[in-house]
């Protein structure tokens, strides 16, 4: 029952997401099946720059900063994502499947992570 509620809530959220709203119901169901809801606290890293990219994230609630580290001692926040925003695109498009930036929570946030490493995932 809890899983079913998550699926319905996730489906409603994803239907309005600018990244995914063009999907037909069957494709949307497939994305839900590859997804997992996670909660992060302020200060938590969702992933680090150069880590293996397996998941694209969609922010359901909260805020996350996208940070690049051009040198060992310099960090630059290049963007922030909040409700409806998506990040972790390297999981879909980067040839070596490496994150090109880090993602750090600036507020408690809940995300829906779409695991692109699972069998059957395709963006075609």
C-alpha positions as CSV (number, residue, x, y, z in Angstrom):
1,X,0.0,0.0,0.0
2,X,2.8,2.5,0.9
3,X,4.6,1.6,-2.4
4,X,1.3,2.2,-4.3
5,X,0.9,5.6,-2.6
6,X,4.5,6.5,-3.5
7,X,3.8,5.5,-7.1
8,X,0.7,7.6,-7.4
9,X,2.4,10.6,-5.8
10,X,5.5,10.2,-8.0
11,X,3.3,9.8,-11.1
12,X,1.4,13.0,-10.3
13,X,4.7,14.9,-9.7
14,X,6.4,13.6,-12.8
15,X,3.4,14.4,-15.1
16,X,4.0,18.0,-14.4
17,X,7.8,17.9,-14.7
18,X,9.1,19.8,-17.7
19,X,11.7,17.2,-18.4
20,X,9.3,14.2,-18.5
21,X,5.8,15.6,-19.2
22,X,6.0,14.5,-22.9
23,X,6.2,10.8,-22.0
24,X,3.1,8.7,-22.7
25,X,1.6,6.7,-19.8
26,X,3.5,3.5,-20.6
27,X,6.9,5.4,-20.7
28,X,6.0,7.2,-17.5
29,X,5.2,3.9,-15.8
30,X,8.6,2.6,-16.9
31,X,10.4,5.7,-15.4
32,X,8.5,5.2,-12.1
33,X,9.6,1.5,-12.1
34,X,13.3,2.7,-12.3
35,X,12.8,5.3,-9.6
36,X,13.5,5.5,-5.9
37,X,12.5,8.3,-3.6
38,X,15.3,9.5,-1.3
39,X,15.6,12.2,1.4
40,X,18.7,14.2,2.1
41,X,19.6,16.7,4.8
42,X,21.2,20.1,4.4
43,X,24.9,19.7,3.9
44,X,24.6,16.1,2.4
45,X,26.2,15.4,-0.9
46,X,23.9,13.6,-3.4
47,X,26.9,12.7,-5.5
48,X,30.4,14.0,-6.1
49,X,32.1,15.3,-9.2
50,X,33.8,12.5,-11.2
51,X,31.8,9.7,-9.5
52,X,30.1,7.1,-11.6
53,X,26.8,8.5,-12.9
54,X,24.0,6.0,-12.4
55,X,21.1,8.2,-11.4
56,X,19.3,11.3,-12.7
57,X,17.4,13.2,-10.0
58,X,14.2,15.2,-10.0
59,X,13.7,17.5,-7.0
60,X,10.3,17.0,-5.3
61,X,10.9,19.3,-2.4
62,X,13.8,21.4,-1.1
63,X,16.9,22.8,-2.8
64,X,20.3,21.4,-4.0
65,X,23.3,23.3,-5.3
66,X,25.3,22.1,-8.3
67,X,29.0,22.6,-7.6
68,X,32.0,22.3,-9.8
69,X,35.6,22.1,-8.5
70,X,37.9,23.6,-11.2
71,X,40.9,23.2,-8.9
72,X,41.6,21.1,-5.7
73,X,41.0,24.1,-3.5
74,X,38.2,26.0,-5.4
75,X,34.5,25.2,-5.4
76,X,31.9,27.2,-7.4
77,X,28.2,26.8,-7.2
78,X,27.0,27.0,-10.8
79,X,23.3,26.5,-10.3
80,X,20.6,25.5,-7.8
81,X,17.7,23.2,-8.4
82,X,14.4,23.3,-6.5
83,X,11.0,21.6,-7.0
84,X,10.6,20.3,-10.5
85,X,14.3,20.8,-11.3
86,X,16.4,17.9,-12.7
87,X,20.1,17.2,-12.3
88,X,22.5,14.4,-12.7
89,X,22.2,14.4,-16.5
90,X,25.5,12.7,-16.9
91,X,23.7,9.5,-16.1
92,X,21.9,9.9,-19.4
93,X,24.2,11.6,-21.7
94,X,27.9,11.6,-20.5
95,X,29.9,9.1,-22.7
96,X,31.9,7.9,-19.7
97,X,28.9,8.1,-17.3
98,X,30.7,10.3,-14.8
99,X,29.1,13.2,-12.9
100,X,30.7,16.5,-14.2
101,X,29.8,18.4,-11.0
102,X,28.8,17.7,-7.4
103,X,25.3,18.1,-5.9
104,X,25.0,19.3,-2.4
105,X,21.8,19.9,-0.4
106,X,21.3,23.5,0.8
107,X,17.9,22.6,2.4
108,X,16.4,19.3,3.3
109,X,15.2,17.8,0.1
110,X,13.4,14.9,-1.3
111,X,14.2,13.6,-4.7
112,X,13.0,11.0,-7.1
113,X,16.1,9.3,-8.5
114,X,15.8,7.6,-11.9
115,X,18.3,4.8,-11.9
116,X,19.6,4.7,-15.5
117,X,21.9,1.7,-14.7
118,X,18.9,-0.7,-14.3
119,X,18.2,-3.1,-17.1
120,X,15.9,-1.8,-19.8
121,X,16.5,1.9,-19.4
122,X,16.5,3.8,-22.7
123,X,16.1,7.4,-23.6
124,X,15.2,6.6,-27.2
